[in-house]
């Protein structure tokens, strides 16, 4: 087992305590938001509206309530949402409640959580997908080096949270954001959240493609992307014999493993992948060849082990995940002589289960402020 791809290596950067980064804003308390969800769900079910139809109603209300911010949403998509909205638009009680939810959320911060609630089981079961908690996505985006006019992609964009965080970093400076999803309703969600919550100066592209079918929409970006931020689907079986992948040829068939090769194709030489991967890929012996292949094609910059349960409350899974930072090798360069950040954090600023009474300090932020870590990662 290669040392640089395990969390037990002795080369870990020393953690130094520094003042915390500013805390993220929280729109609703957990209990308050649960009440909002239950109430809206009850209202819409009285009209026979659930799932995608219910989400389209909420999406349309966001769009018409924040017209200036949502101007980039295509007219055709608005009209699609409006067809569902007409079913409830004459019910003053429902409209008033939607106003209460939407007016104070102009950037669509709560939309991914609303999507998970309204679309629910169909989104989660068998998909290997779950949205990344915002405190984790926030810190992962901070691991991007600041360059001019970067192209930043999330090939499995979900609710667009990673690209939202990247947009915040570049603020009014130029950058290109590319969101891809295989599920049409998810790309609608990402489109709305990014139009509401990102700078109008940022160029945005929306793709709806299966990353494991190497479609033309994605191959057009091969070798052009500076940064990939992602939480790929975990542990889905991929048996497409047309998939051209080094790891596929070595016998790996899981979506999370093959995502690494997908990212390798998309990134320019020297580009950076920051993603979540199952802890098993980092630690288990069955993935020893995978780790060896990764070290052949990439410079391993960081592995940060997260505590078990980070997806328990928002996705109902105990799957343990690690943050992995990889840099695509330059063709003309041998392995970079870099220090590798290897760390394990006991808390990430969110409750890990229903028994926890409050959130704990986000140790990811403490790690990020360390001068030693920042120097090692070039940020």
C-alpha positions as CSV (number, residue, x, y, z in Angstrom):
1,X,0.0,0.0,0.0
2,X,1.5,3.3,-1.1
3,X,2.1,5.6,1.9
4,X,1.1,8.8,0.2
5,X,-2.4,7.5,-0.5
6,X,-3.1,6.4,3.2
7,X,-4.0,8.6,6.1
8,X,-1.4,7.1,8.4
9,X,1.8,8.5,6.7
10,X,4.2,10.4,8.9
11,X,4.4,13.3,6.5
12,X,1.3,14.9,7.6
13,X,1.4,18.7,7.9
14,X,1.4,19.8,11.6
15,X,-1.9,21.4,12.6
16,X,-1.5,24.8,14.2
17,X,-4.4,26.5,16.1
18,X,-5.5,29.8,14.6
19,X,-8.6,32.0,14.8
20,X,-11.5,30.5,13.0
21,X,-12.7,31.6,9.6
22,X,-16.0,33.5,9.7
23,X,-18.9,31.2,10.3
24,X,-21.4,30.5,7.4
25,X,-24.8,32.0,7.7
26,X,-27.6,29.6,8.6
27,X,-31.0,30.6,7.2
28,X,-33.2,28.4,9.5
29,X,-32.8,26.4,12.6
30,X,-33.2,22.7,12.0
31,X,-36.5,22.5,13.8
32,X,-37.9,25.5,12.0
33,X,-36.9,24.2,8.6
34,X,-38.5,20.8,9.4
35,X,-41.7,22.6,10.2
36,X,-41.5,24.5,7.0
37,X,-41.0,21.3,5.0
38,X,-43.9,19.5,6.7
39,X,-46.2,22.4,6.1
40,X,-45.4,23.0,2.4
41,X,-45.5,19.2,1.8
42,X,-49.0,19.1,3.3
43,X,-50.2,22.1,1.3
44,X,-49.0,20.7,-2.1
45,X,-50.3,17.1,-1.5
46,X,-53.8,18.5,-1.2
47,X,-53.4,19.4,-4.9
48,X,-52.0,15.9,-5.6
49,X,-48.5,17.5,-6.1
50,X,-45.4,15.7,-5.0
51,X,-41.9,15.0,-6.3
52,X,-40.7,16.9,-9.4
53,X,-44.0,18.7,-9.7
54,X,-43.8,20.1,-6.2
55,X,-40.2,21.2,-6.7
56,X,-41.1,23.0,-10.0
57,X,-43.8,25.0,-8.1
58,X,-41.2,26.2,-5.6
59,X,-38.6,26.8,-8.3
60,X,-41.1,29.0,-10.2
61,X,-41.9,31.0,-7.1
62,X,-38.2,31.7,-6.6
63,X,-37.8,32.7,-10.2
64,X,-40.7,35.2,-10.2
65,X,-39.8,36.5,-6.7
66,X,-36.3,37.4,-7.7
67,X,-36.7,38.3,-11.3
68,X,-33.5,40.3,-11.7
69,X,-31.3,37.5,-10.2
70,X,-33.0,34.7,-12.2
71,X,-33.0,36.5,-15.5
72,X,-30.6,33.8,-16.9
73,X,-33.0,31.0,-16.5
74,X,-34.3,30.1,-20.0
75,X,-37.9,31.1,-20.8
76,X,-38.7,27.5,-21.9
77,X,-37.7,26.2,-18.4
78,X,-39.8,28.9,-16.7
79,X,-42.8,28.0,-18.8
80,X,-42.3,24.3,-17.8
81,X,-42.4,25.3,-14.2
82,X,-45.3,27.6,-14.7
83,X,-47.5,24.7,-15.9
84,X,-47.4,23.2,-12.4
85,X,-47.6,26.6,-10.7
86,X,-50.9,27.4,-12.3
87,X,-52.5,24.5,-10.2
88,X,-51.9,26.4,-7.0
89,X,-51.6,30.1,-8.0
90,X,-55.2,30.9,-6.9
91,X,-54.8,29.6,-3.4
92,X,-53.9,32.6,-1.3
93,X,-52.7,30.6,1.7
94,X,-50.2,28.6,-0.4
95,X,-48.9,31.7,-2.2
96,X,-48.5,33.5,1.1
97,X,-46.5,30.7,2.6
98,X,-44.3,30.5,-0.5
99,X,-43.7,34.2,-0.1
100,X,-42.5,33.6,3.5
101,X,-40.1,30.9,2.4
102,X,-38.7,32.6,-0.7
103,X,-38.5,36.3,-0.1
104,X,-35.8,36.0,2.6
105,X,-33.7,33.6,0.5
106,X,-32.8,35.6,-2.6
107,X,-29.7,33.5,-3.4
108,X,-31.5,30.2,-3.3
109,X,-29.4,28.9,-0.4
110,X,-32.2,26.5,0.8
111,X,-33.0,25.1,-2.7
112,X,-30.9,22.0,-2.6
113,X,-32.4,21.0,0.8
114,X,-35.9,21.7,-0.6
115,X,-35.1,19.5,-3.6
116,X,-34.0,16.6,-1.4
117,X,-37.2,16.9,0.7
118,X,-39.6,17.2,-2.2
119,X,-38.1,14.7,-4.6
120,X,-36.9,12.6,-1.7
121,X,-36.6,8.8,-2.1
122,X,-36.4,8.8,-5.9
123,X,-33.3,11.0,-5.7
124,X,-31.5,9.0,-3.1
125,X,-32.3,5.3,-3.6
126,X,-29.9,3.5,-5.9
127,X,-28.3,6.7,-7.2
128,X,-25.3,6.8,-5.0
129,X,-25.9,10.6,-4.8
130,X,-26.2,12.8,-1.8
131,X,-25.7,16.5,-1.5
132,X,-22.5,17.8,0.2
133,X,-23.1,19.7,3.5
134,X,-22.3,23.4,2.9
135,X,-19.5,23.7,5.6
136,X,-17.6,20.9,3.8
137,X,-18.2,22.3,0.3
138,X,-17.1,25.8,1.6
139,X,-13.7,24.6,2.7
140,X,-13.1,22.3,-0.3
141,X,-13.6,25.4,-2.6
142,X,-11.0,27.2,-0.5
143,X,-8.4,24.6,-1.6
144,X,-8.5,26.1,-5.1
145,X,-5.4,28.3,-6.0
146,X,-6.4,31.8,-7.1
147,X,-5.7,32.1,-10.8
148,X,-7.1,34.5,-13.4
149,X,-10.2,33.5,-15.3
150,X,-10.3,29.8,-14.3
151,X,-12.6,27.2,-15.8
152,X,-14.2,25.4,-12.9
153,X,-16.4,22.3,-13.4
154,X,-18.5,20.0,-11.3
155,X,-19.3,17.0,-13.5
156,X,-21.9,15.7,-10.9
157,X,-23.2,19.1,-9.8
158,X,-26.3,18.1,-7.8
159,X,-27.6,21.4,-6.4
160,X,-24.6,23.4,-7.6
161,X,-23.2,24.0,-4.1
162,X,-19.5,23.6,-5.0
163,X,-19.8,26.0,-7.9
164,X,-21.7,28.5,-5.7
165,X,-18.8,28.4,-3.3
166,X,-16.2,28.8,-6.1
167,X,-18.1,31.7,-7.4
168,X,-18.0,33.4,-4.0
169,X,-14.2,33.1,-4.0
170,X,-13.8,34.8,-7.4
171,X,-16.5,37.3,-6.5
172,X,-16.5,39.9,-9.3
173,X,-13.3,38.6,-11.0
174,X,-13.8,36.5,-14.1
175,X,-14.3,32.8,-14.1
176,X,-16.3,30.1,-16.0
177,X,-18.5,27.7,-14.1
178,X,-19.7,24.4,-15.7
179,X,-22.4,22.3,-14.1
180,X,-23.2,18.9,-15.4
181,X,-25.8,16.4,-14.2
182,X,-27.3,13.2,-15.7
183,X,-30.7,13.9,-14.1
184,X,-32.6,16.6,-15.9
185,X,-34.4,17.9,-12.7
186,X,-31.0,18.2,-11.0
187,X,-29.6,20.4,-13.8
188,X,-32.7,22.5,-13.4
189,X,-32.0,22.9,-9.8
190,X,-28.3,23.7,-10.4
191,X,-29.3,26.2,-13.0
192,X,-31.7,28.1,-10.7
193,X,-29.3,28.1,-7.7
194,X,-26.4,29.3,-9.8
195,X,-28.4,32.0,-11.5
196,X,-29.7,33.2,-8.2
197,X,-26.5,32.9,-6.2
198,X,-23.5,33.7,-8.4
199,X,-22.1,36.8,-9.9
200,X,-23.6,37.8,-13.2
201,X,-20.0,38.4,-14.4
202,X,-19.3,34.7,-14.2
203,X,-19.8,32.7,-17.4
204,X,-22.0,29.7,-16.8
205,X,-22.6,26.5,-18.8
206,X,-25.1,23.8,-18.1
207,X,-24.8,20.2,-19.4
208,X,-27.0,17.2,-19.0
209,X,-24.9,14.2,-19.8
210,X,-23.8,10.8,-18.4
211,X,-20.1,11.2,-17.6
212,X,-19.5,7.5,-18.1
213,X,-20.8,7.5,-21.7
214,X,-18.1,10.1,-22.8
215,X,-20.7,12.2,-24.6
216,X,-19.7,15.0,-27.0
217,X,-20.9,17.7,-24.5
218,X,-18.1,16.6,-22.1
219,X,-15.4,15.6,-24.6
220,X,-15.5,19.2,-25.9
221,X,-14.1,20.2,-22.6
222,X,-11.3,17.6,-22.4
223,X,-8.0,19.1,-21.5
224,X,-9.5,22.5,-20.9
225,X,-10.7,22.6,-17.3
226,X,-8.5,24.2,-14.6
227,X,-10.3,22.9,-11.5
228,X,-12.9,20.2,-10.7
229,X,-14.8,20.3,-7.5
230,X,-17.1,17.3,-7.0
231,X,-18.8,14.7,-4.9
232,X,-19.3,11.9,-7.4
233,X,-21.9,9.1,-6.9
234,X,-20.5,6.5,-4.5
235,X,-20.2,2.8,-5.3
236,X,-22.4,2.5,-8.4
237,X,-21.6,-0.3,-10.7
238,X,-20.4,0.8,-14.2
239,X,-20.4,-1.9,-16.8
240,X,-20.3,0.1,-20.0
241,X,-17.8,-1.7,-22.2
242,X,-17.3,1.5,-24.3
243,X,-15.9,3.4,-21.3
244,X,-12.3,4.3,-22.1
245,X,-10.5,4.4,-18.7
246,X,-7.2,3.2,-17.3
247,X,-8.9,2.1,-14.1
248,X,-11.7,0.4,-16.0
249,X,-9.2,-1.7,-17.9
250,X,-7.6,-2.6,-14.6
251,X,-10.9,-4.0,-13.4
252,X,-12.4,-1.3,-11.3
253,X,-16.1,-0.8,-12.0
254,X,-17.4,1.6,-9.3
255,X,-18.5,5.1,-10.2
256,X,-16.3,6.8,-7.6
257,X,-13.1,5.1,-8.9
258,X,-13.9,5.7,-12.5
259,X,-14.7,9.3,-11.8
260,X,-11.0,9.9,-11.2
261,X,-10.3,8.9,-14.8
262,X,-13.1,11.1,-16.0
263,X,-11.5,14.1,-14.2
264,X,-8.1,13.2,-15.7
265,X,-9.6,13.6,-19.2
266,X,-11.3,16.9,-18.4
267,X,-8.4,18.7,-16.7
268,X,-5.5,20.5,-18.4
269,X,-2.0,19.4,-17.3
270,X,-1.4,20.9,-13.9
271,X,-5.2,21.1,-13.3
272,X,-6.5,20.2,-9.8
273,X,-9.2,17.7,-8.7
274,X,-10.8,18.3,-5.3
275,X,-13.4,15.7,-4.5
276,X,-14.9,13.4,-2.0
277,X,-14.2,9.7,-2.2
278,X,-15.2,6.7,0.0
279,X,-12.7,6.1,2.7
280,X,-12.5,2.5,1.5
281,X,-10.6,3.7,-1.6
282,X,-8.0,5.2,0.5
283,X,-7.7,2.5,3.1
284,X,-8.7,-0.9,1.8
285,X,-6.3,-3.4,0.2
286,X,-8.6,-4.2,-2.7
287,X,-7.9,-0.7,-4.0
288,X,-4.1,-1.0,-3.8
289,X,-3.7,-1.1,-7.6
290,X,-6.0,1.9,-8.0
291,X,-3.8,3.9,-5.6
292,X,-0.7,2.9,-7.5
293,X,-2.3,4.0,-10.8
294,X,-3.4,7.3,-9.3
295,X,0.2,8.1,-8.1
296,X,1.5,7.3,-11.6
297,X,-0.9,9.8,-13.2
298,X,-1.4,12.4,-10.6
299,X,0.5,14.3,-7.9
300,X,-1.2,13.5,-4.6
301,X,-1.5,16.9,-2.7
302,X,-3.8,16.1,0.2
303,X,-6.0,13.4,1.8
304,X,-8.2,14.7,4.6
305,X,-10.3,12.0,6.5
306,X,-13.7,13.2,7.6
307,X,-15.6,11.8,10.6
308,X,-18.1,9.0,10.1
309,X,-21.6,10.3,9.7
310,X,-21.2,13.5,7.8
311,X,-24.0,12.4,5.4
312,X,-26.2,10.8,8.0
313,X,-28.7,13.6,8.6
314,X,-29.0,14.9,5.1
315,X,-28.9,11.6,3.2
316,X,-29.4,8.8,5.7
317,X,-26.1,7.1,5.0
318,X,-23.2,6.3,7.3
319,X,-20.8,6.0,4.3
320,X,-17.4,7.5,5.4
321,X,-15.8,9.9,3.0
322,X,-12.4,11.6,2.6
323,X,-11.4,14.8,0.8
324,X,-8.8,14.1,-1.9
325,X,-6.8,16.7,-3.7
326,X,-5.0,15.6,-6.8
327,X,-3.0,17.5,-9.5
328,X,-2.8,16.2,-13.0
329,X,0.8,15.6,-14.0
330,X,2.5,17.8,-16.5
331,X,3.5,15.6,-19.5
332,X,7.0,17.0,-19.4
333,X,7.6,16.7,-15.7
334,X,8.4,13.7,-13.4
335,X,6.7,13.3,-10.1
336,X,6.6,16.6,-8.3
337,X,8.7,16.8,-5.1
338,X,5.7,18.0,-3.0
339,X,4.7,17.7,0.6
340,X,1.5,15.9,1.1
341,X,-1.1,17.1,3.5
342,X,-2.5,14.1,5.4
343,X,-5.0,14.9,8.2
344,X,-8.0,13.6,10.0
345,X,-10.6,16.0,11.4
346,X,-12.9,15.0,14.2
347,X,-15.7,17.5,13.4
348,X,-16.8,19.5,10.4
349,X,-19.3,22.0,11.8
350,X,-22.4,19.9,11.4
351,X,-24.3,17.4,13.7
352,X,-23.3,13.9,12.9
353,X,-26.4,12.2,14.2
354,X,-29.8,12.9,15.8
355,X,-28.4,12.5,19.3
356,X,-26.0,15.4,19.0
357,X,-27.5,18.5,20.5
358,X,-25.4,21.1,18.6
359,X,-22.8,21.4,16.0
360,X,-19.1,21.3,16.9
361,X,-16.2,23.4,15.7
362,X,-15.4,23.0,12.0
363,X,-11.9,21.6,12.2
364,X,-11.6,21.8,8.4
365,X,-11.5,25.6,8.8
366,X,-8.8,25.3,11.4
367,X,-6.8,23.1,9.1
368,X,-7.2,25.5,6.2
369,X,-5.9,28.5,8.2
370,X,-2.6,26.7,9.0
371,X,0.2,28.4,7.1
372,X,2.0,25.0,6.6
373,X,-1.1,23.6,4.9
374,X,-1.7,26.6,2.7
375,X,1.9,26.6,1.6
376,X,1.8,22.8,0.8
377,X,-1.4,23.3,-1.3
378,X,-0.3,26.5,-3.0
379,X,-3.3,28.6,-1.7
